[in-house]
Every structure is written in C-alpha cells, then in structure tokens.
Amino acid sequence: MKLVVVSAGLTQPSSTRLLADRLAASVGARTDVSTRVVELRELAVDIANHLVTGFPSPALGDALGAVEEADGLIAATPIFTASYSGLFKSFFDLIDFDALTGKPVLVAATGGTARHSLALEHALRPMFAYLHAVVVPTAVYAASEDWADGELAGRIDRAAGELADLMLRTPTPHKEEELVPFAEQLAALRKKP
Amino acid sequence: MQFGIFSVGDVTTDPTTGVTPSERERIKAMVTIALKAEEVGLDVFATGEHHNPPFVPSSPTTMLGYIAARTERLILSTATTLITTNDPVKIAEDFAMLQHLADGRVDLMMGRGNTGPVYPWFGQDIRQGIPLAIENYALLHELWRNDVVDWEGRFRTPLQGFTSTPRPLDGVPPFVWHGSIRSPEIAEQAAYYGDGFFANHIFWPTSHFQRLISLYRERFAHYGHGTPEQAYVGLGGQVFMRKNSQDAVNEFRPYFDNAPVYGHGPSLEDFSRETPLTVGSPQQVIERTLGFREYVGDYQRQLFLLDHAGLPLKTVLEQLDLLGEIVPVLRKEFAARRAPGVAEAPTHESLVAAAQEKVTA
C-alpha cells in the first residue's frame, strides 16, 4: 500500500518532519507500506506559481498525483497564528475537491507550546472533513516539551495504528473519469426539471 | 492548414512606457491588426468576446463586419462566442448576417466564458454553465438548419413557427469550433456534432490538451463523422519573435513579467518550457510549432496570440511581418508531414461543396 507523508515544516531539519517520520515509521511497523514524503518547503515557489497560473509544475503535479493515489496520508504542519501554516493550506487548496474522498488521513502538528494543540481539531480536522477524507480519531500534536516526554510515543503509536487499520479496511477506490454520452446530456435537459 | 491570430482585446498598460491605450485606440488597433493579418498572408482573424473592463470586444459581429468590408480573403472568426450567455437566436441571426456580408468568410468558436459575474448580467446562472452550453448550442444548430423551428427548452422562452433571418448563406451554416480549456463535456459536444475542437492551449501544459484532443478524436469517430484522424482540431499558440533570439527574450520579458494572466508568477523560461509560449527567433518558432502535431496529430488550424499584455501596436505589426515570413515555411513543412486522408480546414466553399455532394448522392 502507498503511504504519502505531506510535511509543511520550514526549517531543516524540522520538528514537523521529525514527527511525520515517526508516524510513518510506526505505520510501516504495522503494515507493509511504501512511503513517499512530500516536503512542501521544496515546492513552495511551485505552489505559489500554480495559484497564479492555474497549472502545476511537473514536480508539483507529481506530488499532487502521489497524494491523490495514496492509500493513506499523513499530513503534518507547524501551527502558525492559531492554524495550519499558509503553505500547508495552499497545497491542499490545489488538490482536486474529490481527490481525498474516503481516504484515510492522520493529522499531526507541531508548535512551541501545548496551548496550540486544539488547532488540530479546530482547523485541520474540519478541512479534511470538508474534503471527505476519513480522519483518524487520534490527532498528534507535539509541543517542544513533548519531545522529552514518553507519552508522545504512545500517541504516535495509537494514531499510526488507527491509520494502518483504516488503510487495511478501506482500499482506495480507483478513480475512473466517466464521460456522460452527449445524447444523454441532451436528453437530461429535455426532461422537465 | 489555416494560420491566423486571435485577440483577447485587453486594454493593458505598456509596462515599459506606462502608456495605456484608450478604448477607441485599442478597438482601432484590433482592426489594423486584422487588416495586417490579411496583408501578410494569414488566413484567420478571431476576436474574443468580453463584457467587462479591461476588455473592449463586446460586440464581435460589429467589428468583424467592419473588417469584412475592408478585406478580401481573411476568414473572420471568434475566440470565443459565449454560448452560455448570448441568446442562441441572436447568435444565429448575427452570424448569418455576417456570412452574407463577408461572402461566407465566417466561422466561429463557441466557449462558455470563464467570468462568473457575466452570467447574471445576461440573466443566466453560472451554476448552469454546462447545461446552458449544451441546450443553447442545440437550438443554434437547429435554427441554422431548419427554416421553421418549433422548440421548447429549459433556459429560454419556447419558439413556435420561428424562422431566424437571414438564412445561412447558400443554406450552409458557418463552421463551428468548440473551445475548451478543461471540460471533457465540450470535447464530447464537438465530437457529437462533427464540429471542430479548438484547444486554447496557451496557459496550460501540453499534456492536458493532449488528453482532451484524443478524447475528442475518439468520440468524433464514435459518432460516425470519420476516422479520429479526420476530426477538426485547432490549437492556440503564443509567440514573440526577433531575428536574434536573445533580443526577443529581452524585449518580451517585461511584458511577460507584468502580464495580467501569468505575470508575477513563473519565470519566462519555466513558462516557455511548460506551455507552448515561444519567445525567440523565427526558426525557433517554426520548430516549436511543427512540434505541436507530434502530440495532437495533424491539425487544421493554428492561431497565435500576438497582441496582449500591453505590447504597442507598432510591435504587434512587426510581429505580424515576421509571422508572414514564417507561415509559408510552416505551410510547406506541415503539408510535407501530413498523413494521407487528413481533413482540410473547413471553409464556406468546402462546406457548400460537401452539402451539394450530399444532395446528389
């Protein structure tokens, strides 16, 4: 199965990426997955250009395609100004509105203090709910102090277990482009609404 | 194969001089550009249709009628005629009228338009964009083919015993291209009627249009209009030329960087790689343009966008001179590469001949 990790961390190395990697490793320990990491930092200019021109560069197109085709997704962002980072949101603004339908998603975030942890519930979860993704019950937040705390590992394992379970239970439906024959489109209009 | 130009009709400040043409200057410039297109040996001039600033061409048949009176050979067309917000009865009348005045040198390209607010200005609802395009065109198609039409649909008042006048010249409606940037439904519509499909092509990567065009070709054959290779395909393109390619890049860059559509985004180099935009020497434009057929197959019409982004009229006319020099080469090279059995670009004469053949058959 294909696991895609989207990390919106900005520094290198970043704690967001560190959290995402630990989540991915924990999923990988539970089920057989091939993992692809999409670092949004590397695509930042391409994301801005796509917003301006309406089409993706080859590298961004490839990343968007990988997310669409994933059997499961880990989405990790730093919390900026009470929400996901603008880069994180801009990337998901470029995803087809139906590309995440039914897709298992684990949301994760990092921040300087634990006070921002509910941004996961108030910002990320509703965004993915809007996209009809299936978000696992455990969202993982790591504040600076959590990295020294054994409880974080427990939350990572719980969330990863939930994602692995969902991925095994819900095979990603293959999206077929369906074309309605023209005669049917015409006939539908001729019927009274 | 037909070569021509299409104009959006934008009034844009020249970023290098700060000069903004008046509406009158821009409208007159479009006419001058069209006349020049005929002078340098191009086949087609197509105007956009827009109903909001900074665009001037809200009334295409008025402009095209004026150009018709001042040209001899040029085919007058649109890019695009809004099938969603124009009353199909008025389109039928306006373009039949233009056909008579221009002795048949008329075709048109249908589009849905991409400016949401236009819909309510003409009493329509953008949420019905695709259904409007389907129903309105079905009516237009009928109005041009049946002298008396009884009709009832969802989006306009019914017609009873209605005859749109004048009737199409020689009983042959203008050829219709369907333009689309992203909708497979429109490729399907073009295929269903055996009409042409025009891929605007200039702001999106080529791979995107490759999919739409192959869908159109496949469905064209499915509906029994011929083989996929016999379908009518048109492409947009965007070029800026100077004898020396570096001069072209240097001169065009400020226009590119500040262009309303793609400015302040990707670099000229990136955009040139991803889209058909070609900025360079005439030879580079020839090579790039010939390359289009490698991914869409043999096609019938190539239109270039030349006058936009604030380029001054003088520069555009110089571009037309250069285009006039390369088009004979393009004609020869495309002809040499064309597979046997590929359709010629439809003209009024060819459509009249085809109609007569049908009657005698």
HADDOCK unambig.tbl for C-alpha pairs under 7 A between the chains (distance, minus, plus):
assign (segid A and resid 49 and name CA) (segid B and resid 265 and name CA) 4.92 0.50 0.50
assign (segid A and resid 49 and name CA) (segid B and resid 266 and name CA) 5.57 0.50 0.50
assign (segid A and resid 52 and name CA) (segid B and resid 262 and name CA) 6.47 0.50 0.50
assign (segid A and resid 52 and name CA) (segid B and resid 265 and name CA) 5.84 0.50 0.50
assign (segid A and resid 53 and name CA) (segid B and resid 262 and name CA) 5.36 0.50 0.50
assign (segid A and resid 53 and name CA) (segid B and resid 265 and name CA) 6.91 0.50 0.50
assign (segid A and resid 55 and name CA) (segid B and resid 204 and name CA) 6.19 0.50 0.50
assign (segid A and resid 182 and name CA) (segid B and resid 188 and name CA) 6.31 0.50 0.50
assign (segid A and resid 182 and name CA) (segid B and resid 189 and name CA) 6.13 0.50 0.50
assign (segid A and resid 182 and name CA) (segid B and resid 192 and name CA) 6.59 0.50 0.50
assign (segid A and resid 186 and name CA) (segid B and resid 134 and name CA) 6.79 0.50 0.50
assign (segid A and resid 189 and name CA) (segid B and resid 154 and name CA) 6.83 0.50 0.50
assign (segid A and resid 190 and name CA) (segid B and resid 153 and name CA) 6.38 0.50 0.50
